[in-house]
Amino acid sequence: MFEGKARRMVSGGRAGGGMSLFDVDAVVAAMTLEEKCACLTGEGYWELGGCPRLGIGPITVSDGPHGLRRQADTADNLGLAGSEPAVCFPTASAAACSFDADLVRTMGEALGDEARGQGVAVVLGPGANMKRSPLCGRNFEYFSEDPHLAGELAAAYIEGVQSRGVGTSLKHFACNNQETNRLIVDAVVDERALHELYLEPFRIAVEKARPWTVMTAYNLLDGAYCSENARLLALARDEWGFDGAYVSDWGAENDNKASLPSGLDLVMPGPRADYRADVAAAVQAGELSEERLDAAVRRILELHAKHAAAEGTSVVRSLDERLDVARAVAEGSAVLLENDGALPLVPGARVAVIGAFAREPRYQGAGSSKINPVPLDCAWDALAAAGAAASYAPGYDAATGEADEALLDEAARIAAAADVAVVFVGLPDASESEGADRVDMALPAGHNALVERVCAANPNTVAVLQGGSPVELPWRGRPRAVLLCYLAGCRGGQAAADLLLGRANPSGKLAETWPVRLADTPCAEHFPEKGRQARYRESVYTGYRYYDAAGADVAYPFGHGLSYTEFSYRDLQVGEAPDGGFSVSCLVRNDGPCAGREAVQLYVAPLEPGAFRPPQELKGFAKAALAPGEECRVTLPLPRRAFAHYDADMRAWDVEAGAYEVRIAASSRDVRLSARVEVAGSPRREDGAPEAYHRVRPGGFSDEAFRKLYGRALPKVVVPMRPYTANATVGDLKASLVGRLVHYLLRRELRLLLAGDAERRAQAELAVMETPLRTLAMSGTNMNLVGAAVDVLNYRFIRGFKKLRALKPAPPPGGAGAPSEREGDNV
């Protein structure tokens, strides 16, 4: 309803109790230079200013993406401070396993309702970054290792939220794929991988759903910070038709002189007196055209226009109905990894419920997406409410995962006395967070010991996994069933109980490959990069693309997921489409005893490519709901672009002429139907890429091969040493006397803030140590003050103190003498 180009009308403020409308172009023409520059930064931590003199008040944004983290008082971007209660939906890593765009769209609608109820104009989500490695600490916020699946689900999410007149912020653009040194690391990516993997989900989401904003990532991309990477920012506008506003991630803006000319529209958070002054000075000096300034201001005011256009839109779903959506997504996303007849549980069976997560569930990750949930359920309570004859043993400490002999003995005793044991295990809360990557793929030793002990005591054991990313399972094959819930949100307990009892039928499919062990992953030796440059040596070979190409065994393949019923496929039909592609369909039948839903997957495999290509790629999917004995025809479009690869020499997408195989599959390694098609296109030609990319072998890719593939000089690696700059991290300052004092003070503040939580304190300290000085702007600090501090750190005391004396008090937020309504909210 509210997608597409904004109305040129913008709401006025609410001070008089009414709502007036202004023509956006007329407003821009009436604004002073100072007012325009004030519009380019936030008015506060979570507020976008307008133009108070012309009656255009602020609008509020809130962290997402799987629920609102609206902060009414103190503000932060790491989930340390509190927030308003909200529905916590399943995280993206869970929701993606639904392979169900309609379900994700419904979740977006419910989230949009939640935002309307809390007065939020823009939700900061979804996250569409690719999963290079299971170790990325923020993988739980991202959809998939596959760009097509991630892009389609991100588009559905955006459509859902924006249908409620609430904007979204597609993030983090682009190549934000590790948390280690995330604010300063340079992602060095070859052209093929950049376009085919890391930009593709953003392209799909922008073209299909037209998000109101796109958020630029913290990191550099090929030598330039994303907030000032003119090539990157122009791409979405010129090739994908993006007409919304580019907003920086909080504290990601790097260079006041380069950001706006490169395409950035909005710097967050604010207020940023230094940025406003620098832009004004550039315009006055003729270094920046007022047309470019006006274009950015217009896009920001169009956010107000879209928000105003939705004024009066009713909240469709009540709180209870939104909770029902959260449960439906959790049910539709759970993946039955293994089942030797243990599930669903036999009615009346005596059940031993083991594992602290059954009562204290892992339901979300940590960081800026950490939701303060409205009623949080758990599987133990849900099973008890269903009348299950259940006993309970904790098995391990929920916070640490540690298990002593007394806990293990108790668990084994209860398991031995039951008909079936259901053991809940997974990653502790401290393992997955924004700002830090995991160090390995291991479960806590106590969790592994518990599964082994319970299986020995009762062979009829079911394992229920909670966590946001793959883990190694040394006990794989011992439980009779394994149910993967990922991070299922605040209604995940009820969903798990319904799935275990057979009230719901698992229909999720893995949106990422589960490798046997970390050493099997394509970048195991290099992830996360500890320095300031991350080389994407594996190019297009991530996830199943790599495992298929290398012929590697996996624990569970991409797209895998079992059901309590059985599905058969037949009658594949491939017809030509007007765009040079095809229409692919097949019949799917439910041959089993109960209703179920099957995610049908469509892959394309080039048979004799000239350019190096993955063996197959997902290009379509659909979810079919079938009663026992029911059959339906599933039709999937296969556009011509599905056969294309990005040609680095031509800097364009190209379709090689030749033979391709179209595959209908139940997973990437369970192909049910296939057909060969001939596709017209460019003549097949060798691409000159190193042999390592044409004949992939286990073990990853060398620096030498990557240098040849990259095809140009690698960006310069920044060495963290004097002279310090604003991009020196807090950790870099250890060599300085002043820096050591800063370290002491920061640790002291963290001890006070998180006095009783050593795990979260350690996470926060790691994040702080990797934080560059420039991000002091996140607390409202004038960047000129940062420049003065840098001089002092470099022992240029006279110059530093001169800069300090030259600093003037910051003008009131808003740029026109009008104080902010929540001026004191910044911290």
C-alpha positions in Angstrom: 0.0 0.0 0.0 2.8 2.4 0.9 5.6 1.0 -1.2 7.0 2.8 -4.2 7.7 6.5 -4.6 6.7 8.6 -1.7 4.0 11.2 -1.9 5.4 14.7 -2.1 3.5 15.6 1.1 4.9 15.5 4.6 3.2 15.7 8.0 3.6 18.6 10.3 4.2 18.3 14.0 1.6 17.4 16.6 2.2 20.3 18.9 -1.2 21.8 18.0 -3.0 18.5 18.1 -3.6 18.5 14.3 -1.9 17.1 11.2 -1.0 19.5 8.4 0.5 18.5 5.1 3.3 20.1 3.1 4.6 19.6 -0.3 8.0 18.0 0.1 9.6 20.1 -2.7 8.1 23.2 -1.3 9.4 22.4 2.2 12.9 21.8 0.8 12.8 25.1 -1.0 11.7 26.9 2.2 14.4 25.4 4.4 17.5 27.3 5.4 20.9 25.7 4.8 21.2 25.1 8.5 17.9 23.3 8.6 18.8 21.2 5.7 22.0 20.1 7.3 20.3 19.4 10.6 17.9 17.1 8.7 20.9 14.9 7.6 21.5 13.5 11.1 19.3 12.0 13.8 17.8 14.4 16.3 18.5 11.8 19.0 19.6 8.2 19.3 16.3 6.8 17.8 14.7 9.9 16.3 14.9 11.4 12.8 14.5 15.2 12.9 12.5 17.1 10.4 12.1 20.8 10.4 10.5 22.2 13.6 10.1 25.7 12.2 7.9 24.4 9.5 6.0 22.1 11.8 7.7 18.9 10.8 8.4 16.9 14.0 10.6 13.9 14.6 9.8 10.3 13.8 11.0 7.3 15.7 13.0 4.3 14.5 13.6 1.1 16.4 15.9 -1.9 16.3 14.6 -5.1 14.9 14.6 -7.4 13.1 12.7 -10.1 14.9 10.8 -7.8 17.2 10.9 -4.2 18.5 13.6 -3.0 20.8 12.1 0.4 21.4 14.0 2.3 24.1 12.0 5.1 25.7 14.8 6.3 28.1 18.4 5.2 28.0 19.7 4.2 24.6 22.3 1.9 23.3 23.0 -0.3 20.3 24.3 -3.5 22.0 21.2 -4.6 23.9 22.6 -3.6 27.3 19.9 -1.2 28.4 16.3 -2.0 28.7 13.5 -1.7 26.2 9.7 -1.7 26.0 8.0 -5.2 26.1 7.4 -6.6 22.7 6.6 -9.8 20.9 9.8 -11.7 20.2 9.4 -13.5 16.9 11.7 -16.3 15.7 15.0 -15.0 14.5 15.8 -14.9 10.8 17.9 -18.1 11.0 14.8 -19.9 12.2 12.2 -18.2 10.0 14.3 -18.9 6.9 13.9 -22.6 7.5 10.2 -22.2 6.8 11.0 -21.8 3.1 7.7 -19.9 3.2 7.5 -16.4 1.9 3.8 -16.1 2.8 4.6 -17.0 6.4 7.5 -14.5 6.7 5.2 -11.9 5.1 2.6 -12.5 7.8 5.3 -12.2 10.4 6.2 -8.8 8.9 2.6 -7.7 9.0 2.4 -8.6 12.7 5.7 -6.8 13.4 4.3 -3.8 11.5 1.3 -3.9 13.8 3.5 -3.9 16.8 5.4 -0.9 15.4 2.3 1.0 14.8 1.2 0.3 18.4 4.5 1.6 19.8 4.7 4.7 17.5 7.6 3.4 15.5 8.0 4.7 11.9 10.8 2.5 10.7 11.9 -0.9 11.9 15.7 -1.5 11.5 15.6 -4.8 9.6 15.7 -7.2 8.0 19.3 -8.4 7.8 20.1 -10.0 4.4 23.8 -10.7 4.9 25.2 -14.0 3.7 26.5 -16.7 6.1 30.2 -17.3 5.1 30.9 -19.4 8.2 28.9 -20.9 11.1 31.1 -18.9 13.4 29.7 -15.4 12.7 28.2 -14.2 16.0 25.3 -12.5 14.3 24.3 -15.3 12.0 21.1 -15.8 14.0 19.9 -12.4 12.6 20.5 -13.5 9.0 18.4 -15.7 6.8 20.6 -18.0 4.8 23.8 -19.0 3.1 21.9 -18.8 -0.2 21.2 -15.4 -1.8 18.0 -16.4 -3.6 16.4 -17.7 -0.4 17.6 -14.7 1.6 16.5 -12.2 -0.9 13.0 -13.6 -1.4 12.4 -13.9 2.4 13.8 -10.4 3.0 11.4 -9.1 0.3 8.5 -10.8 2.0 9.4 -9.4 5.4 9.6 -5.9 3.9 6.3 -6.3 2.1 4.7 -7.4 5.3 6.0 -4.6 7.6 5.5 -1.9 5.0 1.9 -3.0 4.3 1.2 -1.5 7.7 2.6 1.9 6.8 5.8 1.2 8.7 9.2 1.5 7.0 12.0 -1.0 7.0 15.8 -0.7 6.8 17.4 -3.5 4.7 20.8 -4.1 6.3 23.8 -4.3 6.4 24.9 -3.1 3.0 27.2 -4.9 2.3 29.6 -7.7 3.1 29.1 -7.4 6.9 29.9 -11.1 7.4 32.0 -11.2 10.6 31.7 -9.4 13.9 35.4 -9.5 14.8 36.7 -6.0 14.0 33.4 -5.3 12.2 33.8 -1.5 12.4 37.2 -1.4 10.7 37.6 -4.6 8.8 38.0 -4.4 5.0 36.0 -7.1 3.2 38.0 -7.9 0.0 35.7 -9.7 -2.4 36.2 -10.7 -6.0 33.6 -9.4 -8.5 31.9 -12.7 -9.1 31.3 -13.4 -5.4 30.3 -9.8 -4.7 27.5 -9.7 -7.3 26.4 -13.4 -7.2 26.3 -13.9 -3.4 26.7 -10.7 -1.3 24.7 -8.2 -3.3 22.1 -10.5 -4.8 19.8 -10.7 -1.7 19.8 -6.9 -1.5 19.0 -6.6 -5.2 16.0 -9.1 -4.9 14.7 -7.3 -1.9 15.1 -3.8 -3.3 13.5 -4.7 -6.7 10.6 -6.7 -5.3 9.7 -4.8 -2.1 11.2 -1.3 -2.3 12.3 -0.8 1.3 12.0 2.7 2.7 15.7 2.7 3.7 18.8 0.7 3.2 21.4 0.7 6.1 25.1 0.9 5.2 27.4 -1.5 7.0 30.2 -0.6 9.4 33.0 -2.3 7.4 35.0 -1.3 4.4 34.4 -3.0 1.0 37.4 -3.3 -1.2 39.2 -0.4 0.5 36.3 2.1 1.0 33.9 2.4 4.0 30.4 1.3 3.0 29.0 4.7 4.1 31.3 6.4 1.6 31.6 3.7 -1.1 30.3 5.6 -4.1 30.3 2.6 -6.4 28.3 0.5 -3.9 25.7 3.2 -3.2 25.3 4.1 -6.8 24.7 0.5 -7.8 21.4 0.1 -5.9 20.1 3.5 -7.2 21.2 3.2 -10.8 20.7 -0.5 -11.5 18.1 -1.7 -8.9 15.9 1.5 -8.8 16.3 2.1 -5.1 14.6 5.4 -4.4 14.6 5.4 -0.6 17.1 6.8 1.9 20.5 5.4 2.7 21.1 5.5 6.5 24.3 4.7 8.2 24.5 2.0 10.8 24.8 3.6 14.2 28.3 5.1 14.2 29.3 3.7 10.8 29.7 7.1 9.1 33.5 7.6 8.7 34.3 10.8 6.7 32.2 13.9 6.9 33.6 15.2 3.6 33.1 12.0 1.7 29.8 10.5 2.9 27.2 12.8 1.4 28.9 13.2 -2.0 29.2 9.4 -2.2 25.5 8.9 -1.7 24.8 8.6 2.0 21.6 10.5 3.0 21.3 10.1 6.8 23.9 9.8 9.5 22.8 8.1 12.7 22.7 8.6 15.6 22.5 12.3 16.3 22.8 15.0 16.9 26.0 15.5 15.0 26.9 19.2 15.1 30.2 18.5 13.5 28.6 16.7 10.5 26.0 19.4 10.0 28.7 22.1 10.2 31.0 20.3 7.8 28.3 19.8 5.2 27.2 23.5 5.4 30.8 24.6 5.0 31.2 22.4 1.9 28.1 23.8 0.3 29.2 27.4 1.1 32.6 26.8 -0.3 31.2 25.3 -3.5 32.7 21.9 -2.8 29.3 20.2 -2.5 26.3 21.2 -4.7 23.1 22.3 -3.0 21.3 19.9 -5.5 23.1 17.0 -3.9 22.2 18.3 -0.4 18.6 18.8 -1.5 18.3 15.3 -2.9 19.3 13.8 0.5 17.0 16.1 2.4 14.1 15.2 0.1 14.6 11.5 0.7 14.6 12.0 4.4 11.5 14.1 4.3 9.9 11.5 2.1 10.2 9.1 5.1 8.0 11.6 7.0 5.6 11.6 4.0 5.3 7.9 4.0 4.8 7.9 7.7 2.1 10.6 7.4 0.4 8.7 4.6 -0.1 5.8 7.0 -1.5 8.0 9.8 -4.7 6.4 11.0 -3.8 2.9 9.8 -5.3 0.6 12.3 -3.5 -2.2 14.1 -4.9 -5.3 12.5 -3.7 -8.0 14.9 -4.1 -7.9 18.7 -1.3 -8.9 21.0 -2.7 -12.4 21.3 -3.0 -12.7 17.5 0.6 -11.5 17.1 1.7 -14.1 19.6 -0.2 -16.7 17.5 1.8 -15.6 14.5 5.1 -16.0 16.5 4.0 -19.6 17.4 3.0 -20.3 13.8 6.4 -19.2 12.5 8.2 -21.2 15.2 6.2 -24.3 14.2 6.7 -23.8 10.5 10.4 -23.3 10.9 11.4 -26.2 13.1 13.5 -28.8 11.2 13.2 -32.5 12.0 16.8 -33.5 11.3 16.5 -37.2 12.2 13.6 -39.5 13.2 13.7 -43.2 13.7 10.1 -43.4 14.8 10.5 -41.7 18.2 8.4 -38.7 17.1 5.7 -37.8 17.5 5.6 -39.0 21.1 3.2 -41.8 21.8 0.1 -40.6 23.7 0.3 -41.4 27.4 4.0 -42.2 27.3 6.0 -41.3 30.4 8.4 -38.5 29.3 11.6 -37.5 30.9 12.2 -33.8 30.1 15.9 -33.2 30.6 17.9 -30.0 30.1 17.6 -26.5 31.6 16.7 -25.1 28.2 13.3 -26.8 28.6 12.5 -24.3 31.4 14.9 -21.5 30.5 14.9 -21.5 26.7 17.3 -20.0 24.3 14.9 -18.1 22.2 16.9 -15.1 20.8 20.5 -13.9 20.4 22.3 -11.0 22.1 23.1 -7.5 20.9 21.0 -4.8 19.3 18.2 -7.2 18.4 17.7 -8.4 22.0 14.0 -8.1 22.7 12.3 -7.6 26.1 9.6 -10.3 25.5 6.0 -10.1 26.4 5.0 -13.5 28.0 7.8 -16.0 27.4 6.8 -19.6 27.4 8.8 -22.8 27.8 8.5 -26.3 26.5 8.1 -27.8 30.1 5.1 -25.6 30.9 3.5 -26.4 27.5 4.0 -30.1 27.9 2.5 -30.0 31.4 -0.4 -28.0 30.1 -1.0 -30.6 27.5 -1.3 -33.3 30.2 2.0 -35.1 29.4 3.2 -37.5 32.1 6.5 -35.8 32.5 9.4 -35.6 35.0 12.2 -33.1 34.8 16.0 -32.8 35.5 18.1 -29.7 34.6 21.2 -31.6 33.5 23.4 -28.6 33.3 23.6 -24.9 34.3 21.6 -22.9 31.8 24.0 -19.9 31.8 27.3 -21.8 31.4 26.4 -25.2 30.1 28.4 -26.9 32.7 27.3 -30.2 34.1 28.7 -32.0 37.1 28.3 -35.7 38.0 25.4 -35.0 40.3 23.4 -33.3 37.5 24.3 -36.1 35.0 23.4 -38.9 37.4 20.1 -37.3 38.2 19.3 -36.9 34.4 20.3 -40.6 33.7 18.1 -41.8 36.6 15.0 -40.0 35.4 15.7 -41.0 31.8 16.0 -44.7 32.7 12.6 -44.6 34.5 10.7 -43.1 31.5 9.4 -44.5 28.2 11.1 -41.7 26.3 13.6 -39.1 27.2 13.6 -35.6 25.5 16.8 -33.7 26.1 17.1 -30.0 25.4 20.5 -28.8 24.5 22.1 -26.0 22.5 24.3 -22.9 22.6 24.3 -20.8 25.7 23.2 -17.1 25.4 26.8 -15.9 25.6 27.8 -17.9 22.5 25.9 -15.8 20.0 25.9 -12.0 20.0 26.5 -9.0 18.0 30.0 -7.7 18.4 31.7 -11.1 18.8 32.2 -14.3 16.7 32.2 -17.8 18.0 35.6 -19.4 18.5 34.4 -22.9 17.5 31.4 -25.0 16.5 31.2 -26.9 19.7 28.3 -27.3 22.1 29.2 -26.9 25.8 30.9 -30.0 27.1 28.2 -30.4 29.6 25.5 -30.6 26.9 27.4 -33.2 25.0 28.0 -35.3 28.1 24.3 -35.0 29.0 23.2 -36.4 25.6 25.6 -39.3 25.8 24.6 -40.1 29.4 20.8 -39.9 28.6 21.1 -42.0 25.4 23.0 -44.7 27.4 20.3 -44.7 30.1 17.4 -44.7 27.6 17.9 -45.6 23.9 14.5 -44.1 23.1 15.9 -40.5 23.3 14.9 -37.4 21.4 17.3 -34.4 21.2 15.9 -30.9 20.9 18.4 -28.3 19.7 18.2 -24.6 20.4 20.7 -22.1 18.9 21.2 -19.7 16.1 23.7 -21.5 14.0 25.1 -24.9 13.2 27.1 -26.9 15.8 29.2 -30.0 15.8 27.2 -33.0 17.1 29.7 -35.7 18.3 26.7 -37.8 19.4 25.0 -37.6 16.0 23.3 -40.9 15.3 22.7 -41.9 19.0 19.3 -40.2 19.7 16.4 -41.7 17.8 15.2 -38.2 16.7 16.7 -34.8 16.5 14.4 -31.7 16.4 16.1 -28.4 15.5 14.2 -25.3 16.8 16.9 -22.7 16.2 16.0 -19.5 18.2 12.2 -19.8 18.1 11.1 -16.6 19.9 8.8 -16.1 22.9 6.3 -18.7 21.7 8.9 -21.4 20.9 8.1 -23.5 23.9 4.5 -24.0 22.9 5.6 -24.7 19.3 8.2 -27.3 20.5 5.6 -29.1 22.6 3.1 -29.2 19.8 5.7 -30.6 17.4 6.8 -33.2 19.9 3.3 -34.3 20.7 2.3 -34.4 17.0 -0.2 -31.6 17.2 1.9 -29.9 14.6 4.0 -31.5 11.8 7.6 -30.4 11.3 8.0 -28.8 7.8 11.1 -26.7 8.1 14.1 -27.2 5.8 17.7 -26.1 6.5 18.5 -22.7 5.2 22.1 -23.4 5.8 24.3 -26.5 5.5 25.3 -28.2 8.8 28.9 -29.4 8.3 30.3 -32.3 10.2 33.0 -30.2 11.8 34.4 -26.7 11.6 37.5 -27.9 9.7 35.2 -28.9 6.8 34.1 -25.3 6.1 35.7 -23.4 3.2 37.2 -20.6 5.3 38.0 -22.6 8.4 41.6 -21.4 8.4 40.7 -17.7 8.0 37.5 -17.0 9.8 37.2 -14.7 11.5 40.1 -12.7 10.2 41.9 -11.2 13.2 43.4 -8.2 11.4 41.9 -5.4 9.4 41.4 -7.2 6.1 39.1 -10.1 5.4 39.9 -11.8 2.1 37.0 -13.8 0.7 39.2 -16.5 -0.7 36.4 -18.9 -1.3 34.7 -16.6 -3.9 31.3 -18.1 -4.8 32.0 -21.3 -3.0 30.1 -20.9 0.3 27.7 -23.2 1.9 26.3 -26.0 -0.3 28.0 -24.5 -3.3 31.4 -25.4 -1.7 30.4 -28.8 -0.3 28.9 -29.9 -3.6 31.9 -28.7 -5.6 34.4 -30.3 -3.2 32.4 -33.5 -2.8 32.5 -33.1 0.9 30.4 -35.0 3.4 28.1 -32.9 5.6 26.1 -33.7 8.7 22.8 -32.3 7.2 22.6 -30.7 3.7 21.1 -27.4 2.7 17.3 -27.8 2.3 17.1 -31.0 4.4 14.1 -31.6 6.7 11.9 -34.6 7.5 8.2 -34.8 8.3 5.8 -37.1 10.1 4.4 -37.9 6.7 5.9 -38.8 3.3 5.9 -36.9 0.0 6.4 -38.1 -3.5 7.1 -36.1 -6.7 6.2 -36.9 -10.3 5.3 -35.5 -13.7 8.0 -32.8 -14.1 7.0 -30.4 -16.9 9.3 -27.7 -18.2 7.8 -25.1 -20.6 9.3 -22.0 -22.2 8.5 -18.6 -20.8 8.3 -15.3 -22.8 11.5 -13.9 -21.1 13.7 -16.7 -22.4 13.4 -18.6 -19.2 11.1 -21.5 -18.3 8.1 -22.4 -16.2 8.7 -25.5 -14.2 6.0 -27.6 -12.5 5.5 -31.0 -10.9 3.0 -33.0 -9.0 3.6 -33.4 -5.2 1.6 -36.0 -3.3 1.2 -36.6 0.5 1.5 -40.4 0.7 1.6 -40.5 4.5 -0.9 -40.7 7.4 -1.2 -37.1 8.4 -1.4 -33.6 7.0 1.9 -31.9 6.2 3.7 -29.2 4.3 6.5 -29.8 1.9 9.1 -27.2 0.7 9.7 -27.9 -3.0 13.1 -26.7 -4.1 14.2 -25.8 -7.7 17.9 -25.9 -8.6 19.8 -25.1 -11.8 23.0 -27.0 -12.7 25.2 -25.9 -15.6 26.4 -29.0 -17.4 29.4 -27.7 -19.4 30.2 -24.2 -18.2 33.1 -22.2 -19.5 33.3 -19.9 -16.5 33.7 -21.5 -13.1 30.3 -22.2 -11.6 29.0 -24.0 -8.5 27.6 -27.4 -9.4 24.0 -26.2 -8.7 22.2 -23.2 -7.3 18.8 -22.7 -5.7 16.6 -20.6 -8.0 13.1 -21.2 -6.7 11.0 -22.7 -3.9 7.4 -23.1 -2.8 5.6 -24.6 0.2 2.7 -27.0 -0.5 0.2 -27.9 2.2 -1.4 -31.3 1.6 -3.9 -33.5 3.5 -3.2 -37.3 3.5 -3.6 -38.7 0.0 -3.9 -35.2 -1.5 -1.9 -34.2 -4.6 -1.3 -30.7 -6.1 0.8 -29.2 -8.9 3.5 -26.9 -7.8 4.6 -24.3 -10.4 7.8 -22.4 -10.2 9.0 -19.6 -12.5 12.6 -19.9 -13.8 13.5 -16.6 -15.4 16.4 -16.3 -17.8 18.5 -14.5 -15.1 18.5 -17.8 -13.2 21.0 -19.1 -15.7 23.3 -16.1 -15.6 26.6 -15.5 -13.9 28.4 -12.2 -13.3 31.2 -11.7 -15.9 34.0 -9.7 -14.1 35.6 -8.6 -17.4 32.4 -7.3 -18.9 31.1 -6.0 -15.5 27.7 -7.4 -16.4 25.5 -10.5 -16.0 25.9 -13.0 -18.8 24.1 -16.2 -19.8 26.4 -18.8 -21.4 24.7 -20.8 -24.1 24.5 -24.5 -23.6 22.9 -27.3 -21.6 21.6 -26.9 -18.1 19.8 -29.4 -15.8 16.7 -28.3 -14.0 16.2 -30.1 -10.7 13.2 -30.5 -8.4 14.5 -31.5 -5.0 13.5 -32.2 -1.4 17.0 -30.9 -0.4 20.2 -30.0 -2.2 21.2 -33.7 -2.0 17.8 -35.2 -2.5 16.9 -34.5 -6.2 13.6 -36.1 -7.1 13.1 -35.0 -10.7 15.3 -33.5 -13.4 15.2 -32.4 -17.0 17.9 -31.1 -19.4 17.2 -27.8 -21.2 19.1 -25.9 -23.8 19.6 -22.2 -23.2 20.6 -19.6 -25.8 23.2 -17.1 -24.9 26.8 -16.0 -25.2 29.4 -18.5 -26.6 31.0 -20.6 -23.9 34.5 -19.2 -23.1 37.2 -19.8 -20.6 37.3 -17.1 -17.9 41.0 -17.4 -17.0 40.4 -18.1 -13.4 42.9 -20.1 -11.4 42.4 -23.9 -11.6 41.5 -24.0 -7.9 38.2 -22.4 -8.7 37.4 -24.7 -11.6 38.3 -27.9 -9.8 37.5 -27.3 -6.1 39.1 -29.5 -3.5 38.5 -29.8 0.2 40.7 -27.5 2.3 39.9 -24.0 1.1 41.7 -21.7 -1.3 45.2 -20.1 -1.2 46.1 -16.5 -1.1 48.0 -16.9 -4.3 44.9 -18.2 -6.1 42.7 -15.5 -4.7 45.1 -12.7 -5.7 44.9 -14.0 -9.3 41.1 -14.2 -9.1 40.8 -10.8 -7.6 42.5 -9.4 -10.7 43.9 -6.2 -9.3 46.0 -4.9 -6.5 44.6 -5.8 -3.1 43.6 -2.8 -1.0 46.3 -1.6 1.4 46.2 -3.2 4.8 45.9 -0.6 7.6 48.4 -1.2 10.4 47.2 -0.2 13.8 50.1 1.9 15.1 51.0 5.5 15.5 50.2 8.0 14.3 46.7 7.1 15.6 43.6 8.2 13.6 39.9 8.3 14.4 39.8 4.7 13.2 42.2 3.5 15.9 40.4 1.1 18.2 40.2 1.3 21.9 42.3 -1.9 21.9 45.0 -0.2 19.7 45.5 2.4 22.4 47.2 0.0 24.9 50.6 1.3 23.9 49.6 4.8 25.0 49.6 6.1 28.6 46.3 7.9 27.9 45.0 4.8 26.2 45.7 2.7 29.3 43.8 5.1 31.4 40.9 4.9 28.9 41.0 1.1 29.2 40.8 1.2 33.0 37.8 3.6 33.0 35.9 1.5 30.4 36.4 -1.7 32.3 35.3 0.1 35.5 32.1 1.3 33.8 31.3 -2.2 32.4 31.8 -3.7 35.9 29.3 -1.2 37.3 26.8 -1.6 34.4 26.9 -5.5 34.3 28.0 -6.2 37.8 26.3 -9.6 38.1 26.8 -10.9 34.5 30.4 -11.9 33.8 29.6 -13.4 30.4 27.8 -10.3 29.1 30.5 -8.2 30.5 33.2 -10.1 28.7 31.2 -9.8 25.4 30.8 -6.1 25.9 34.4 -5.6 26.7 35.5 -7.5 23.6 33.1 -5.3 21.5 34.5 -2.1 23.1 38.1 -3.1 22.5 37.4 -3.4 18.8 35.5 -0.1 18.6 37.2 2.8 16.8 37.3 6.3 18.3 35.1 7.7 15.6 32.1 5.8 17.1 32.2 8.2 20.1 29.8 10.1 17.8 27.2 7.5 18.8 27.0 9.2 22.2 26.6 12.7 20.6 30.3 13.5 20.9 31.5 16.2 18.4 33.9 14.6 16.0 36.2 17.6 16.3 36.6 16.6 19.9 37.6 13.1 18.7 40.2 14.8 16.4 41.6 16.7 19.4 41.8 13.5 21.4 43.7 11.8 18.5 46.2 14.6 18.6 46.7 14.2 22.4 47.1 10.4 21.9 49.8 11.1 19.4 51.5 13.5 21.9 50.6 16.5 19.8 49.5 18.3 22.9 49.6 21.9 21.7 47.6 21.2 18.5 45.1 19.1 20.4 44.5 21.7 23.1 44.1 24.4 20.5 41.3 22.3 18.8 39.7 21.8 22.2 39.7 25.6 22.8 38.2 26.2 19.4 35.2 23.9 20.0 32.0 25.8 20.5 28.9 24.4 22.4 26.7 22.3 20.1 23.6 24.1 18.8 20.2 22.7 19.9 19.0 19.7 18.0 16.7 20.5 15.0 18.8 23.2 13.5 16.3 26.0 14.1 16.5 26.8 17.8 13.9 24.3 18.7 14.9 21.9 21.5 14.4 18.2 21.1 11.4 16.8 23.0 13.8 14.0 24.3 17.0 15.9 24.3 18.3 14.0 27.4 17.8 10.5 26.0 21.3 10.1 24.5 23.8 8.1 26.5 
